[in-house]
Amino acid sequence: MERVFRPFAPILAFLSGVAVAQVFGLSRFRQWIPKAQIATVSLEILALLIGGWFPKDFAGTPLVLGISFVAALQSSTFHKAAGFIYNSTVTTANLRTFGEAIFQGVFASGGIAAFEKARTFGAICLAFLAGAVLGGLCTAALDNRALWIVDVLLVVVWIRLFVALRVSRQQAIS
């Protein structure tokens, strides 16, 4: 029976991540979680830090479940770039949007706006490519500890989000 339900575990972990992201957005939790983005990145950092400690020969299920959970958090929390809706965890829709924007700019009446959209989505797709290449190289060299490289990048994002929150609070006061 376990073999039947085992493939559903990552889906349930993902759905749990979506639910937690929704909780972060509820007004009744704003006094404890003032910025959902900071809470999301904090949980991602923690989960990947823990995942990096798993030895190479450790069973992959807990790692897969943790990554499914934080992927859902990320995709539910971060879904706009330069005013455009995008997917922060899967690139296929972003690549399609990039192609559509190029087509609109070249063959239809999309104009400059279409090329700006293409530039944004081109940058997103290049970031996915760079992440895949860097992730592959780091994983080959560091195994699960490669997750700590992602943590370094997420700490930079966390600092930027925290500074932006502080600035917006100071502007609201003055």
C-alpha positions as CSV (number, residue, x, y, z in Angstrom):
1,M,0.0,0.0,0.0
2,E,2.9,2.3,0.7
3,R,4.1,2.0,-2.9
4,V,0.7,3.2,-4.1
5,F,0.7,6.4,-2.0
6,R,4.5,7.2,-2.1
7,P,4.3,9.2,-5.3
8,F,1.7,11.5,-3.8
9,A,4.0,12.6,-0.9
10,P,5.8,15.3,-2.9
11,I,2.4,16.6,-4.2
12,L,1.1,16.8,-0.6
13,A,4.3,18.5,0.4
14,F,3.8,21.0,-2.4
15,L,0.2,21.6,-1.5
16,S,1.3,22.1,2.1
17,G,3.7,24.8,0.9
18,V,0.9,26.5,-1.0
19,A,-1.2,26.5,2.1
20,V,1.6,27.9,4.3
21,A,2.1,30.7,1.7
22,Q,-1.6,31.5,1.9
23,V,-1.4,31.7,5.7
24,F,1.5,34.2,5.4
25,G,-0.9,36.4,3.4
26,L,-3.8,36.4,5.9
27,S,-4.3,39.7,7.6
28,R,-4.6,38.1,11.1
29,F,-1.0,36.9,10.8
30,R,0.5,40.2,9.7
31,Q,1.4,41.2,13.3
32,W,3.7,38.1,13.5
33,I,4.6,37.9,9.8
34,P,4.8,41.5,8.5
35,K,6.2,40.5,5.1
36,A,5.3,37.2,3.5
37,Q,8.4,37.3,1.2
38,I,10.8,37.5,4.2
39,A,9.0,34.6,5.9
40,T,9.1,32.6,2.7
41,V,12.8,33.2,2.1
42,S,13.6,32.5,5.8
43,L,11.9,29.1,5.6
44,E,13.7,28.3,2.3
45,I,17.0,29.2,3.8
46,L,16.3,27.0,6.8
47,A,15.1,24.0,4.8
48,L,18.0,24.1,2.4
49,L,20.5,24.5,5.2
50,I,19.1,21.4,6.8
51,G,19.0,19.6,3.5
52,G,22.7,20.3,2.9
53,W,23.5,18.4,6.0
54,F,22.0,15.2,4.6
55,P,24.8,12.8,3.6
56,K,25.2,11.7,0.0
57,D,23.8,8.2,0.7
58,F,20.9,9.4,2.8
59,A,17.4,8.3,1.5
60,G,16.2,11.1,-0.8
61,T,12.6,11.2,0.3
62,P,12.9,13.8,3.1
63,L,15.0,16.0,0.8
64,V,12.5,15.7,-2.1
65,L,9.6,16.6,0.3
66,G,11.4,19.6,1.7
67,I,12.3,20.9,-1.7
68,S,8.7,20.4,-2.9
69,F,7.5,22.3,0.1
70,V,9.8,25.3,-0.4
71,A,9.2,25.3,-4.2
72,A,5.5,25.8,-3.5
73,L,6.3,28.6,-1.0
74,Q,8.5,30.3,-3.5
75,S,6.1,30.0,-6.5
76,S,3.2,31.1,-4.4
77,T,4.9,34.1,-2.9
78,F,7.2,35.3,-5.8
79,H,5.1,35.5,-9.0
80,K,5.7,39.0,-10.5
81,A,8.8,40.4,-12.1
82,A,8.8,43.9,-13.6
83,G,5.0,43.9,-13.4
84,F,4.6,40.6,-15.3
85,I,3.3,37.4,-13.9
86,Y,6.0,34.7,-14.1
87,N,6.8,31.3,-12.5
88,S,9.8,31.3,-10.2
89,T,10.2,27.5,-10.0
90,V,9.4,26.2,-13.5
91,T,10.7,27.9,-16.7
92,T,8.6,26.4,-19.5
93,A,5.8,29.0,-19.2
94,N,8.5,31.8,-18.9
95,L,10.1,30.5,-22.1
96,R,6.8,30.5,-23.9
97,T,6.1,34.0,-22.8
98,F,9.5,35.1,-24.0
99,G,8.8,33.6,-27.4
100,E,5.4,35.1,-27.6
101,A,6.7,38.6,-26.7
102,I,9.4,38.3,-29.4
103,F,6.8,37.3,-32.0
104,Q,4.5,40.1,-30.9
105,G,7.4,42.6,-31.2
106,V,8.6,41.4,-34.6
107,F,5.5,40.3,-36.4
108,A,2.5,41.9,-34.6
109,S,1.8,45.3,-33.2
110,G,3.5,44.6,-29.8
111,G,6.0,47.4,-30.2
112,I,8.5,48.5,-27.5
113,A,6.3,47.0,-24.8
114,A,6.6,43.5,-26.3
115,F,10.4,43.8,-26.5
116,E,10.5,45.0,-22.8
117,K,8.5,41.9,-21.9
118,A,10.8,39.8,-24.0
119,R,13.8,41.3,-22.2
120,T,12.4,40.6,-18.8
121,F,11.5,37.0,-19.6
122,G,14.7,36.5,-21.5
123,A,16.6,37.5,-18.3
124,I,14.4,35.1,-16.2
125,C,15.1,32.2,-18.6
126,L,18.9,33.0,-18.6
127,A,18.8,33.0,-14.8
128,F,17.1,29.6,-14.9
129,L,19.9,28.4,-17.3
130,A,22.6,29.8,-15.1
131,G,21.0,28.2,-12.0
132,A,20.8,24.8,-13.7
133,V,24.4,24.9,-14.9
134,L,25.7,26.2,-11.5
135,G,23.5,23.7,-9.6
136,G,24.7,20.8,-11.8
137,L,28.4,21.7,-11.3
138,C,28.0,22.3,-7.5
139,T,26.0,19.1,-7.0
140,A,28.6,17.1,-8.8
141,A,31.3,18.5,-6.5
142,L,29.4,19.0,-3.3
143,D,26.5,16.6,-3.3
144,N,23.7,17.9,-1.0
145,R,26.0,20.6,0.4
146,A,25.4,22.3,-3.0
147,L,22.1,23.5,-1.4
148,W,24.3,25.8,0.8
149,I,25.3,27.7,-2.4
150,V,21.6,28.5,-2.9
151,D,21.4,29.6,0.7
152,V,24.1,32.2,0.1
153,L,22.1,33.6,-2.7
154,L,18.9,33.5,-0.6
155,V,20.6,35.3,2.2
156,V,21.3,38.1,-0.2
157,V,17.7,38.2,-1.3
158,W,16.6,38.1,2.4
159,I,18.8,41.1,3.2
160,R,17.4,43.1,0.2
161,L,13.8,42.3,1.3
162,F,14.6,43.2,4.9
163,V,16.2,46.5,3.9
164,A,13.2,47.3,1.6
165,L,10.8,46.6,4.5
166,R,12.8,48.9,6.8
167,V,12.8,51.7,4.2
168,S,9.1,51.4,3.5
169,R,8.4,51.5,7.2
170,Q,10.6,54.6,7.6
171,Q,8.9,56.3,4.7
172,A,5.5,55.5,6.2
173,I,6.5,57.2,9.5
174,S,7.8,60.4,7.8
